[in-house]
Amino acid sequence: MARIIYCHPIQTKHDYHIYTDLDFWDARRLIKGLATVKRNFGRQLSGDDFPTQVTGDHLSHAVIRQIEKRLRQAVISPPRHVIVRSMIFDGYYEFEPNRFYPERWSRDLMMHFTYCRLPLNQGVLNNPHQQVRLAWVGEKIRIDKVQRTEKYDPVIRNASQARKHMMVPSCF
């Protein structure tokens, strides 16, 4: 379901270079060691529409087919950096799920999938004083920040839990 756009050979220094609308982190997880996954900062195509580039040199046809098969089967969602930017500047993010998810999906499945894809480790979306709320507004899904009733202060018992709950600014 992810779209693939091939980069023109004149505009790249790699043997294989494509753009995809799958989020960078999801593409990295799917492609793993087959090729190099990079962010698209919007020189030729908008980084908001196609946030990921996949590049490689001396790839066999079998590897290229495997990459494209994995990308085409992947379900896309709104890019995480677009959600975070909108939450910072506007305080909310709205999108039409029909642009991203299959039509056969129920509303509950769309909400669950959206929640699982949110970057909840970002202080913008989830911190000790605020949390994220998802709601349907007409035919759109709206993501809002809401104030918690009480401060969320988890008990941390080891170093791995401390890393999970570390609230530090990060770059997208």
Backbone as a printed PyTorch tensor [residue, N CA C, xyz], in Angstrom:
tensor([[[  0.8020,  -1.1950,   0.0000],
         [  0.0000,   0.0000,   0.0000],
         [  0.8480,   1.2640,   0.0000]],

        [[  2.1010,   1.1560,   0.3710],
         [  2.9670,   2.3340,   0.3170],
         [  3.3180,   2.6280,  -1.1380]],

        [[  3.3390,   3.9050,  -1.4730],
         [  3.6930,   4.2960,  -2.8370],
         [  5.2060,   4.3540,  -2.9860]],

        [[  5.6640,   4.0600,  -4.1910],
         [  7.0920,   4.0850,  -4.5000],
         [  7.2960,   4.9900,  -5.7040]],

        [[  8.2400,   5.9220,  -5.6000],
         [  8.6110,   6.7870,  -6.7220],
         [ 10.1030,   6.6040,  -6.9540]],

        [[ 10.4520,   6.3140,  -8.1840],
         [ 11.8520,   6.0780,  -8.5390],
         [ 12.5400,   7.3990,  -8.8310]],

        [[ 13.7240,   7.5710,  -8.2970],
         [ 14.5260,   8.7640,  -8.5480],
         [ 15.1870,   8.6350,  -9.9210]],

        [[ 15.2170,   9.7210, -10.6690],
         [ 15.8360,   9.7030, -11.9960],
         [ 17.3420,   9.4750, -11.8490]],

        [[ 17.9360,   8.6230, -12.6820],
         [ 19.3690,   8.3000, -12.5540],
         [ 20.2980,   9.5110, -12.6130]],

        [[ 19.8940,  10.5700, -13.3070],
         [ 20.7310,  11.7720, -13.3920],
         [ 20.7980,  12.4870, -12.0380]],

        [[ 19.7570,  12.3550, -11.2260],
         [ 19.6620,  13.1020,  -9.9800],
         [ 20.1720,  12.3390,  -8.7570]],

        [[ 20.7950,  11.1910,  -8.9580],
         [ 21.2790,  10.4110,  -7.8230],
         [ 22.6620,   9.8520,  -8.1090]],

        [[ 23.3680,   9.5310,  -7.0540],
         [ 24.6810,   8.9140,  -7.2160],
         [ 24.6430,   7.4230,  -6.8810]],

        [[ 23.4490,   6.9010,  -6.6110],
         [ 23.2880,   5.4920,  -6.2460],
         [ 22.7110,   4.7010,  -7.4220]],

        [[ 22.9770,   3.4030,  -7.4240],
         [ 22.4100,   2.5390,  -8.4590],
         [ 20.8990,   2.3820,  -8.2890]],

        [[ 20.4550,   2.3290,  -7.0500],
         [ 19.0320,   2.1500,  -6.7420],
         [ 18.6240,   3.2450,  -5.7710]],

        [[ 17.6010,   4.0270,  -6.1360],
         [ 17.1810,   5.1550,  -5.3060],
         [ 15.6860,   5.3540,  -5.5010]],

        [[ 14.9080,   5.1610,  -4.4220],
         [ 13.4670,   5.3720,  -4.4880],
         [ 13.0220,   6.2390,  -3.3210]],

        [[ 11.8370,   6.8380,  -3.4830],
         [ 11.1610,   7.5610,  -2.4120],
         [  9.8900,   6.7950,  -2.0760]],

        [[  9.5130,   6.7950,  -0.8040],
         [  8.2810,   6.1250,  -0.4020],
         [  7.5480,   6.9610,   0.6400]],

        [[  6.2300,   6.7890,   0.7050],
         [  5.4430,   7.5330,   1.6820],
         [  5.3030,   6.7950,   3.0100]],

        [[  5.9940,   5.6900,   3.1590],
         [  6.0420,   4.9900,   4.4410],
         [  6.9420,   5.7800,   5.3950]],

        [[  6.5580,   5.8550,   6.6510],
         [  7.3350,   6.6060,   7.6330],
         [  8.7520,   6.0440,   7.7610]],

        [[  9.7040,   6.9170,   8.0710],
         [ 11.1160,   6.5310,   8.1450],
         [ 11.3460,   5.3590,   9.0920]],

        [[ 10.7660,   5.4240,  10.2920],
         [ 11.0180,   4.3800,  11.2930],
         [ 10.4060,   3.0520,  10.8800]],

        [[  9.2470,   3.0980,  10.2340],
         [  8.6200,   1.8620,   9.7580],
         [  9.4160,   1.2580,   8.6060]],

        [[  9.8940,   2.1050,   7.7080],
         [ 10.6950,   1.6130,   6.5780],
         [ 12.0010,   1.0050,   7.0740]],

        [[ 12.6030,   1.6260,   8.0620],
         [ 13.8440,   1.0760,   8.6270],
         [ 13.6260,  -0.3160,   9.1930]],

        [[ 12.5030,  -0.4950,   9.8660],
         [ 12.1840,  -1.7890,  10.4580],
         [ 11.9110,  -2.8360,   9.3770]],

        [[ 11.2680,  -2.4280,   8.2870],
         [ 10.9320,  -3.3620,   7.2050],
         [ 12.1350,  -3.7500,   6.3530]],

        [[ 12.9570,  -2.7690,   6.0200],
         [ 14.0610,  -3.0020,   5.0850],
         [ 15.2370,  -3.6830,   5.7810]],

        [[ 15.4760,  -3.3260,   7.0370],
         [ 16.5880,  -3.8550,   7.8410],
         [ 17.9030,  -3.7900,   7.0910]],

        [[ 18.5400,  -4.9050,   6.7630],
         [ 19.8730,  -4.8850,   6.1770],
         [ 19.8980,  -4.9570,   4.6640]],

        [[ 18.7480,  -4.8360,   4.0060],
         [ 18.7250,  -4.9790,   2.5480],
         [ 19.2880,  -3.7580,   1.8240]],

        [[ 18.9930,  -2.5720,   2.3210],
         [ 19.4370,  -1.3340,   1.6760],
         [ 19.5440,  -0.2480,   2.7490]],

        [[ 19.9870,   0.9300,   2.3390],
         [ 20.1110,   2.0590,   3.2540],
         [ 18.8140,   2.8560,   3.2440]],

        [[ 18.2880,   3.1440,   4.4230],
         [ 17.0650,   3.9310,   4.5560],
         [ 17.4570,   5.3020,   5.0950]],

        [[ 17.0350,   6.3550,   4.3830],
         [ 17.3730,   7.7270,   4.7680],
         [ 16.1070,   8.5540,   4.8700]],

        [[ 16.2120,   9.6510,   5.5930],
         [ 15.1070,  10.6080,   5.6350],
         [ 15.1360,  11.4520,   4.3680]],

        [[ 13.9640,  11.8960,   3.9530],
         [ 13.8630,  12.8000,   2.8200],
         [ 13.5640,  14.1900,   3.3680]],

        [[ 14.5020,  15.1030,   3.1880],
         [ 14.3200,  16.4510,   3.6960],
         [ 13.7130,  17.3920,   2.6640]],

        [[ 13.1620,  16.8620,   1.5910],
         [ 12.3300,  17.6390,   0.6990],
         [ 13.0180,  18.4170,  -0.3820]],

        [[ 14.1170,  17.9260,  -0.9380],
         [ 14.7540,  18.6470,  -2.0370],
         [ 13.9700,  18.4780,  -3.3310]],

        [[ 13.6260,  17.2550,  -3.6650],
         [ 12.9150,  17.0160,  -4.9210],
         [ 11.4350,  16.7480,  -4.6730]],

        [[ 11.1420,  15.8750,  -3.7420],
         [  9.7730,  15.5980,  -3.3320],
         [  9.5920,  16.0880,  -1.9040]],

        [[  8.3860,  16.4710,  -1.5710],
         [  8.1230,  16.9790,  -0.2300],
         [  8.3970,  15.9080,   0.8190]],

        [[  9.1270,  16.2790,   1.8580],
         [  9.4180,  15.3560,   2.9430],
         [  8.1940,  15.0300,   3.7780]],

        [[  7.1390,  15.8510,   3.6600],
         [  5.8990,  15.5550,   4.3760],
         [  5.0910,  14.4770,   3.6650]],

        [[  5.1750,  14.4380,   2.3400],
         [  4.4370,  13.4290,   1.5710],
         [  5.2390,  12.1460,   1.3940]],

        [[  6.5210,  12.2760,   1.1810],
         [  7.4110,  11.1290,   0.9920],
         [  8.5890,  11.2690,   1.9550]],

        [[  8.4120,  10.8560,   3.2230],
         [  9.4400,  11.1100,   4.2370],
         [ 10.6630,  10.2000,   4.1740]],

        [[ 10.6680,   9.2120,   3.2750],
         [ 11.7330,   8.2120,   3.3080],
         [ 12.3510,   7.9930,   1.9380]],

        [[ 13.6760,   7.8230,   1.9250],
         [ 14.4110,   7.4110,   0.7270],
         [ 15.0390,   6.0550,   1.0080]],

        [[ 15.0550,   5.1970,   0.0070],
         [ 15.7540,   3.9140,   0.1090],
         [ 16.8030,   3.9120,  -0.9890]],

        [[ 18.0610,   3.7220,  -0.6090],
         [ 19.1510,   3.7500,  -1.5850],
         [ 20.0030,   2.4980,  -1.4440]],

        [[ 20.7020,   2.1940,  -2.5210],
         [ 21.6150,   1.0560,  -2.4850],
         [ 22.4840,   1.0150,  -3.7200]],

        [[ 23.6300,   0.4120,  -3.5920],
         [ 24.5480,   0.2180,  -4.7100],
         [ 24.8080,  -1.2740,  -4.8730]],

        [[ 24.8540,  -1.6980,  -6.1160],
         [ 25.1620,  -3.0950,  -6.4560],
         [ 24.1690,  -4.0700,  -5.8200]],

        [[ 22.8750,  -3.7260,  -5.8510],
         [ 21.8430,  -4.6210,  -5.3280],
         [ 21.3930,  -5.5730,  -6.4300]],

        [[ 21.1660,  -6.8050,  -6.0780],
         [ 20.6840,  -7.7780,  -7.0660],
         [ 19.1960,  -7.5370,  -7.3310]],

        [[ 18.6970,  -8.0920,  -8.4290],
         [ 17.2800,  -7.9370,  -8.7720],
         [ 16.3920,  -8.5940,  -7.7210]],

        [[ 16.8490,  -9.6890,  -7.1330],
         [ 16.0680, -10.3660,  -6.0920],
         [ 15.9170,  -9.4810,  -4.8560]],

        [[ 16.9730,  -8.7900,  -4.4740],
         [ 16.9180,  -7.8950,  -3.3120],
         [ 15.9960,  -6.7160,  -3.6070]],

        [[ 16.0790,  -6.1640,  -4.8010],
         [ 15.2120,  -5.0410,  -5.1780],
         [ 13.7490,  -5.4720,  -5.1550]],

        [[ 13.4520,  -6.6480,  -5.6950],
         [ 12.0780,  -7.1630,  -5.6590],
         [ 11.6040,  -7.3500,  -4.2180]],

        [[ 12.4760,  -7.8490,  -3.3620],
         [ 12.1210,  -8.0600,  -1.9560],
         [ 11.8200,  -6.7300,  -1.2650]],

        [[ 12.6390,  -5.7200,  -1.5160],
         [ 12.4150,  -4.3900,  -0.9300],
         [ 11.0730,  -3.8350,  -1.3790]],

        [[ 10.8240,  -3.8680,  -2.6800],
         [  9.5880,  -3.2940,  -3.2080],
         [  8.3620,  -4.0810,  -2.7640]],

        [[  8.4870,  -5.3800,  -2.6400],
         [  7.3700,  -6.1990,  -2.1510],
         [  7.0270,  -5.8240,  -0.7150]],

        [[  8.0390,  -5.6870,   0.1210],
         [  7.8010,  -5.3090,   1.5180],
         [  7.1680,  -3.9290,   1.6240]],

        [[  7.6470,  -2.9860,   0.8140],
         [  7.0990,  -1.6310,   0.8670],
         [  5.6560,  -1.5900,   0.3760]],

        [[  5.3590,  -2.3280,  -0.6850],
         [  3.9940,  -2.3110,  -1.2280],
         [  2.9910,  -2.9560,  -0.2790]],

        [[  3.4340,  -3.9000,   0.5280],
         [  2.5240,  -4.5710,   1.4610],
         [  2.3440,  -3.7950,   2.7640]],

        [[  3.1840,  -2.8280,   3.0200],
         [  3.1380,  -2.0840,   4.2850],
         [  1.9540,  -1.1200,   4.3110]],

        [[  1.3560,  -0.9920,   5.4740],
         [  0.2660,  -0.0410,   5.6820],
         [  0.8850,   1.2660,   6.1560]],

        [[  0.5860,   2.3400,   5.4530],
         [  1.1690,   3.6360,   5.8050],
         [  0.3190,   4.3240,   6.8640]],

        [[  0.9030,   5.2900,   7.5170],
         [  0.2090,   6.1330,   8.4820],
         [  0.7910,   7.5360,   8.3430]],

        [[  0.1730,   8.5380,   8.9610],
         [  0.7450,   9.8840,   8.8560],
         [  2.1810,   9.8990,   9.3720]],

        [[  3.0810,  10.5990,   8.6840],
         [  4.4780,  10.6570,   9.1430],
         [  4.5760,  11.2450,  10.5480]],

        [[  5.4080,  10.6510,  11.3580],
         [  5.5210,  11.0480,  12.7610],
         [  5.9970,  12.4910,  12.9140]],

        [[  6.9160,  12.9350,  12.0550],
         [  7.4180,  14.3060,  12.2020],
         [  6.3330,  15.3280,  11.8810]],

        [[  5.3960,  14.9850,  11.0010],
         [  4.2900,  15.8890,  10.6790],
         [  3.3490,  16.0030,  11.8830]],

        [[  3.0900,  14.8840,  12.5490],
         [  2.2350,  14.8950,  13.7400],
         [  2.8640,  15.7470,  14.8330]],

        [[  4.1450,  15.5360,  15.0990],
         [  4.8260,  16.2810,  16.1670],
         [  4.8660,  17.7700,  15.8400]],

        [[  5.1680,  18.1180,  14.5870],
         [  5.2130,  19.5370,  14.2060],
         [  3.8470,  20.1950,  14.3810]],

        [[  2.7930,  19.5030,  13.9720],
         [  1.4500,  20.0470,  14.1140],
         [  1.0570,  20.1910,  15.5860]],

        [[  1.4600,  19.2400,  16.4150],
         [  1.1520,  19.3310,  17.8460],
         [  1.8790,  20.5140,  18.4880]],

        [[  3.0870,  20.8030,  18.0220],
         [  3.8410,  21.9360,  18.5710],
         [  3.2120,  23.2560,  18.1500]],

        [[  2.9120,  23.4070,  16.8600],
         [  2.4390,  24.6960,  16.3530],
         [  0.9430,  24.9100,  16.5370]],

        [[  0.1310,  23.8530,  16.3790],
         [ -1.3230,  24.0070,  16.4260],
         [ -1.9580,  23.4440,  17.6920]],

        [[ -1.2890,  22.5190,  18.3600],
         [ -1.8570,  21.8950,  19.5450],
         [ -2.7030,  20.6710,  19.2470]],

        [[ -2.9170,  20.3800,  17.9690],
         [ -3.6800,  19.1990,  17.5740],
         [ -3.2380,  18.7640,  16.1880]],

        [[ -3.6670,  17.5720,  15.7940],
         [ -3.4130,  17.0830,  14.4340],
         [ -4.6480,  16.3300,  13.9750]],

        [[ -5.1390,  16.6620,  12.7930],
         [ -6.2920,  15.9850,  12.1950],
         [ -5.8960,  15.4000,  10.8580]],

        [[ -6.4220,  14.2180,  10.5560],
         [ -6.1710,  13.6220,   9.2500],
         [ -7.3300,  12.7180,   8.8650]],

        [[ -7.4500,  12.5010,   7.5640],
         [ -8.4710,  11.6020,   7.0380],
         [ -7.9000,  10.1930,   6.9800]],

        [[ -8.4350,   9.2590,   7.7380],
         [ -7.8790,   7.9030,   7.7530],
         [ -8.0480,   7.1760,   6.4200]],

        [[ -9.0030,   7.5910,   5.6050],
         [ -9.2010,   6.9260,   4.3060],
         [ -8.0300,   7.1520,   3.3580]],

        [[ -7.2370,   8.1960,   3.5970],
         [ -6.0360,   8.4350,   2.7830],
         [ -4.9380,   7.4310,   3.0820]],

        [[ -4.9560,   6.8690,   4.2890],
         [ -3.8640,   6.0210,   4.7400],
         [ -4.2540,   4.5570,   4.9180]],

        [[ -5.4120,   4.2970,   5.4990],
         [ -5.7710,   2.9430,   5.8960],
         [ -6.7340,   2.3030,   4.8920]],

        [[ -6.7660,   0.9650,   4.8440],
         [ -7.7100,   0.2780,   3.9470],
         [ -9.1620,   0.5910,   4.3220]],

        [[-10.0280,   0.6480,   3.3170],
         [-11.4310,   0.9890,   3.5510],
         [-12.1630,  -0.0750,   4.3590]],

        [[-11.6940,  -1.3140,   4.3020],
         [-12.3840,  -2.4030,   5.0060],
         [-12.1770,  -2.3520,   6.5240]],

        [[-11.2420,  -1.5260,   6.9940],
         [-10.9580,  -1.4470,   8.4240],
         [-12.1010,  -0.7560,   9.1620]],

        [[-12.3790,  -1.2360,  10.3670],
         [-13.3920,  -0.5980,  11.2060],
         [-12.7960,   0.6550,  11.8510]],

        [[-13.6690,   1.4740,  12.4090],
         [-13.2010,   2.6930,  13.0770],
         [-12.3220,   2.3640,  14.2820]],

        [[-12.6780,   1.3090,  15.0090],
         [-11.8790,   0.9160,  16.1780],
         [-10.4770,   0.4810,  15.7740]],

        [[-10.3740,  -0.2730,  14.6880],
         [ -9.0630,  -0.7220,  14.2210],
         [ -8.2120,   0.4630,  13.7660]],

        [[ -8.8390,   1.4410,  13.0980],
         [ -8.1070,   2.6430,  12.6750],
         [ -7.5760,   3.4160,  13.8840]],

        [[ -8.4030,   3.5330,  14.9210],
         [ -7.9680,   4.2430,  16.1310],
         [ -6.8270,   3.4950,  16.8200]],

        [[ -6.9510,   2.1850,  16.9210],
         [ -5.9130,   1.3790,  17.5630],
         [ -4.5950,   1.4820,  16.7960]],

        [[ -4.6610,   1.3640,  15.4690],
         [ -3.4630,   1.4380,  14.6390],
         [ -2.8160,   2.8140,  14.7550]],

        [[ -3.6240,   3.8640,  14.7520],
         [ -3.1050,   5.2270,  14.8830],
         [ -2.4120,   5.4090,  16.2290]],

        [[ -3.0320,   4.9270,  17.2910],
         [ -2.4360,   5.0760,  18.6250],
         [ -1.1080,   4.3270,  18.7240]],

        [[ -1.0530,   3.1360,  18.1400],
         [  0.1860,   2.3450,  18.2010],
         [  1.3120,   2.9780,  17.3910]],

        [[  0.9880,   3.7540,  16.3650],
         [  2.0160,   4.3890,  15.5400],
         [  2.4530,   5.7530,  16.0610]],

        [[  1.8000,   6.2770,  17.0810],
         [  2.1830,   7.5880,  17.6050],
         [  3.5290,   7.5080,  18.3220]],

        [[  4.3560,   8.5380,  18.1780],
         [  5.6400,   8.5700,  18.9040],
         [  5.4290,   9.0410,  20.3420]],

        [[  4.9160,   8.1560,  21.1810],
         [  4.5440,   8.5290,  22.5480],
         [  5.7360,   8.7980,  23.4490]],

        [[  6.9520,   8.5030,  22.9860],
         [  8.1330,   8.8300,  23.7840],
         [  8.5290,  10.2930,  23.6190]],

        [[  7.8480,  11.0290,  22.7700],
         [  8.1230,  12.4500,  22.5790],
         [  7.4630,  13.2590,  23.6820]],

        [[  8.2110,  14.1600,  24.2860],
         [  7.6700,  15.0100,  25.3320],
         [  6.5470,  15.9030,  24.8500]],

        [[  6.5080,  16.1730,  23.5570],
         [  5.4410,  16.9990,  22.9930],
         [  4.1020,  16.2820,  23.1140]],

        [[  4.0910,  14.9710,  22.9210],
         [  2.8460,  14.2150,  22.9420],
         [  2.5230,  13.6250,  24.3070]],

        [[  3.5330,  13.2430,  25.0390],
         [  3.2950,  12.4910,  26.2610],
         [  4.3390,  12.8990,  27.2970]],

        [[  3.9100,  13.5790,  28.3460],
         [  4.8280,  13.9780,  29.4130],
         [  4.1330,  13.7780,  30.7580]],

        [[  4.7980,  14.0220,  31.8710],
         [  4.1560,  13.7570,  33.1690],
         [  2.8720,  14.5450,  33.4200]],

        [[  2.6610,  15.6550,  32.7050],
         [  1.4910,  16.4910,  32.9640],
         [  0.4270,  16.4090,  31.8700]],

        [[  0.7930,  15.9400,  30.6850],
         [ -0.1580,  15.8770,  29.5710],
         [ -0.0800,  14.5210,  28.8900]],

        [[ -1.1940,  14.1490,  28.2590],
         [ -1.2280,  12.9180,  27.4920],
         [ -1.9990,  13.1610,  26.2020]],

        [[ -2.0280,  12.1550,  25.3530],
         [ -2.6700,  12.2680,  24.0500],
         [ -4.0620,  11.6570,  24.1100]],

        [[ -5.0060,  12.3030,  23.4190],
         [ -6.3560,  11.7590,  23.2890],
         [ -6.7070,  11.7010,  21.8100]],

        [[ -7.2090,  10.5640,  21.3600],
         [ -7.6540,  10.4000,  19.9840],
         [ -9.1730,  10.4120,  19.9630]],

        [[ -9.7510,  11.0860,  18.9720],
         [-11.2040,  11.1510,  18.8620],
         [-11.5930,  11.2990,  17.3980]],

        [[-12.7840,  10.8390,  17.0940],
         [-13.3330,  11.0340,  15.7570],
         [-14.0340,  12.3800,  15.7190]],

        [[-13.7210,  13.1840,  14.7050],
         [-14.4040,  14.4500,  14.4640],
         [-14.9320,  14.3590,  13.0390]],

        [[-16.2010,  13.9890,  12.9070],
         [-16.7580,  13.7330,  11.5830],
         [-16.1190,  12.4860,  10.9950]],

        [[-15.4780,  12.6460,   9.8500],
         [-14.7940,  11.5310,   9.1860],
         [-13.2830,  11.5800,   9.3950]],

        [[-12.8270,  12.4330,  10.3030],
         [-11.3930,  12.5790,  10.5470],
         [-11.0370,  12.0960,  11.9460]],

        [[ -9.7850,  11.6860,  12.1000],
         [ -9.2570,  11.3530,  13.4210],
         [ -8.4840,  12.5730,  13.9150]],

        [[ -8.7900,  12.9840,  15.1330],
         [ -8.1330,  14.1560,  15.7210],
         [ -7.2970,  13.7080,  16.9200]],

        [[ -6.0640,  14.1960,  16.9680],
         [ -5.1490,  13.8960,  18.0630],
         [ -4.9520,  15.1890,  18.8470]],

        [[ -5.3140,  15.1550,  20.1230],
         [ -5.2180,  16.3250,  21.0040],
         [ -4.3460,  16.0170,  22.2040]],

        [[ -3.7710,  17.0750,  22.7800],
         [ -3.1020,  16.9520,  24.0750],
         [ -4.1110,  17.3460,  25.1460]],

        [[ -4.2130,  16.5330,  26.1840],
         [ -5.1060,  16.8590,  27.2980],
         [ -4.3090,  16.8010,  28.5950]],

        [[ -4.7570,  17.5840,  29.5510],
         [ -4.0990,  17.6230,  30.8520],
         [ -4.4380,  16.3510,  31.6330]],

        [[ -3.4530,  15.7590,  32.2690],
         [ -3.6950,  14.5920,  33.1300],
         [ -4.3680,  15.0560,  34.4270]],

        [[ -5.1490,  14.1780,  35.0350],
         [ -5.7940,  14.5350,  36.3020],
         [ -4.7710,  14.6500,  37.4260]],

        [[ -3.7460,  13.8020,  37.3780],
         [ -2.6510,  13.9050,  38.3400],
         [ -1.3440,  13.6110,  37.6250]],

        [[ -0.2650,  14.0780,  38.1930],
         [  1.0410,  13.9140,  37.5590],
         [  1.3890,  12.4310,  37.4480]],

        [[  1.8280,  12.0320,  36.2650],
         [  2.2380,  10.6510,  36.0150],
         [  3.6880,  10.5200,  36.4510]],

        [[  3.9140,   9.7590,  37.4930],
         [  5.2570,   9.5990,  38.0340],
         [  5.5150,   8.1110,  38.2680]],

        [[  5.9970,   7.3820,  37.2430],
         [  6.1580,   5.9320,  37.3780],
         [  7.3140,   5.5640,  38.3100]],

        [[  7.2110,   4.3870,  38.9000],
         [  8.2860,   3.8510,  39.7310],
         [  9.2870,   3.1660,  38.8010]],

        [[ 10.5390,   3.6000,  38.8620],
         [ 11.5750,   3.0680,  37.9760],
         [ 12.4840,   2.1710,  38.7950]],

        [[ 12.6000,   0.9140,  38.3390],
         [ 13.3480,  -0.0740,  39.1120],
         [ 14.7040,  -0.4360,  38.5200]],

        [[ 14.9050,  -0.1990,  37.2220],
         [ 16.1960,  -0.5620,  36.6140],
         [ 16.5440,   0.4190,  35.4980]],

        [[ 17.7080,   0.2310,  34.8970],
         [ 18.2170,   1.1780,  33.8900],
         [ 17.3890,   1.1600,  32.6130]],

        [[ 16.8810,   0.0070,  32.2070],
         [ 16.0970,  -0.0410,  30.9650],
         [ 14.7750,   0.7040,  31.1290]],

        [[ 14.1530,   0.6130,  32.2930],
         [ 12.9380,   1.3870,  32.5450],
         [ 13.2520,   2.8820,  32.5960]],

        [[ 14.3980,   3.2360,  33.1140],
         [ 14.7970,   4.6450,  33.1700],
         [ 14.9550,   5.2120,  31.7670]],

        [[ 15.5310,   4.4290,  30.8520],
         [ 15.6810,   4.8900,  29.4690],
         [ 14.3280,   5.0750,  28.7960]],

        [[ 13.3710,   4.1970,  29.0940],
         [ 12.0420,   4.3010,  28.4920],
         [ 11.3140,   5.5580,  28.9410]],

        [[ 11.5350,   5.9690,  30.1840],
         [ 10.7990,   7.0960,  30.7400],
         [ 11.5840,   8.3970,  30.7310]],

        [[ 12.7160,   8.4110,  30.0620],
         [ 13.5190,   9.6180,  30.0080],
         [ 12.8050,  10.6520,  29.1350]],

        [[ 12.5230,  11.8020,  29.6860],
         [ 11.8420,  12.8680,  28.9540],
         [ 12.8800,  13.8890,  28.5030]],

        [[ 13.3990,  13.7020,  27.3190],
         [ 14.3890,  14.6250,  26.7790],
         [ 13.9320,  15.0780,  25.4060]],

        [[ 14.3110,  16.2800,  25.0010],
         [ 13.9690,  16.7090,  23.6520],
         [ 14.6980,  15.8490,  22.6280]],

        [[ 14.0400,  15.5540,  21.5570],
         [ 14.6910,  14.7930,  20.4930],
         [ 14.3200,  15.3910,  19.1560]],

        [[ 15.1080,  15.1130,  18.1840],
         [ 14.9180,  15.6810,  16.8550],
         [ 14.2570,  14.6550,  15.9610]],

        [[ 13.3550,  15.0950,  15.1260],
         [ 12.7520,  14.2230,  14.1340],
         [ 13.4330,  14.4750,  12.8190]]])
